Amino acid sequence: MSSLLFRRLAFRSESYQQAFALRDAVLRKPLGRSLYGEPFAQESSCIHFGAFWDGLLVGAACFWVQEDQTAVFKHLAVSQQAQGKGVGRGLLAVSEQEMRQLKVKKCLLKARVCALPFYQKNGYHPTGDPLPGQPPHQIMLKYFKE
């Protein structure tokens, strides 16, 4: 019987390194880019989560909290073999649970346009016009009740 476990990852831990590699493989390599070449400054202040299926990392996400108590959620990545099995939804839920404990008022994210239905099902609403780029993104918000 397989089990899915979500847990917080310590920055620079072995699990964090695996999660960073997964985020790079899922989100950047298909575009011919790499996370390893992007600015790294906010990684250390992010709260990182991983999803583990029978001990194997299959998903990752992170967020940080700004001074105005807005969380910025980013880099939700799920391995291809685990997509469509609740891993992304679980990572989003555990991240939001942590946000609420931190008294976050709202969560902001930039979603790929192809992922809008996923985030809308989870209570996020588009704001403004889609952002140009490849792939195009949409800023989305979710407000948390106090």
N, C-alpha and C positions, 0 to 999 in steps of 0.2 A: 504494500500500500504506500503510495507516495504522499509526502506532506510538503506543504508550502509554508515557509516561515519568513516573516519580515523582521529585520533588525536594523538598528542604527549602526553605522559604520564609523569607526574612529579615523580621522584624517591621517593619511599616509600609512594606515595599517595594510596588511596583506589583502584583506577583503576590499578595502577602499581602492587599492591598486587594480584589483580585478574589476571592480565596478567602473573605474575610470576607463579601463581598456574596453569594457563592454559598451559604454556610452560612445566611445570613439568608433568602435566597429559598427554600431547600429546607426548612429546619427551623423557621422562625418565621413567615414570611408566611402560609402555609396556616392557621396558628392565629390569625391576626389580631394577631400580635405582631411585635416587631423586636429583633434583637440590638443595634441601635444604641442602644437605650434601657436595655440591661442593664449591670451593673457591668463595667468594662473592665480592672480591675486585673490579673487573672491573664493576660491576653493577652500582655503583654510578657515574662512568664516562661515562656510555653508554647513548645514546639517545634512548628512548623507544617510540614505537608507538603501538597503539591498534586499532583494527577494531571493530566497534560496529554496530550491526544489530538491529534496533529498540531499541537502548539503551542497548542491551545485548552484552557484550564482546564476540566476536567469533574468534578473531585472535590477535596475538602479534608478535613483532619482535624488535630487538635492534641492535645497532652498536656503535662502538667508533672509533675515529680518532687517528691514531698514529702520531708521530712527523714528519714522512716523507710524510704526507698528504695521507696516505692509510687508507681507512675505513675498518674495520673488521665487517662484518655483521654476526649476529648469532641468533640462536633460533627462526627461523620463525616457528610459530605454529598456526594451524587453527583447530578449533573444528570440530569434525567429521561431524556434521550436516551442517556445512558451507563449507566443502571442495568441490572443483570443481565449486565454484560460484564466482570466481574472488577475493576472500579475500586475498589469498597469493600474487597474482599478484599486487593487490592494495597496500598491505603493502610494498612490494619490491619497487614499484614505488614511494610512498611517502617518503620512506627512501632514495632512490636515489636522489630525488628532494632536500631533506635536505642536502645530501652529496655535491651536486653541489653548493648549496648556501654556503657551508663551504669550497669551492675550493678544494675538494678532487680530486686527480688525478686518483685513481683506487680503486676498491673495491675487497677485498679478502674474501672468505668464504670457509668453509668446508661443503660440501653437502653430505648427504647420497647418496650412489650410486643410490638408487631407485628414487632420486629426480633430477638426472642429466638432464633429458629431460626438466623439468620445468625451471631450471636455464639456460640451453642452449637456450631455446625459448626466454629468457629475456636478451640475449647477453653475457652470461658468458661462458668462455672457460676453459676446464680442463687444469691443469698444473701439470706435474710430474706424478708419479705412484699413484694408489689408496692407501690410508692409511689403514693399517690393523686395525682390531678391530671389535667389534660387535655393531652396524652394520658398515660395511666398509664405509669410506668417501673418497671424492675426493676434493682436493684443486682446487678452481676455481677463475678466475680473470675476471674483467671487467674494461676496461680503459675508462675514461671519456674524451671527447674532450674539449679542452679549448675554 
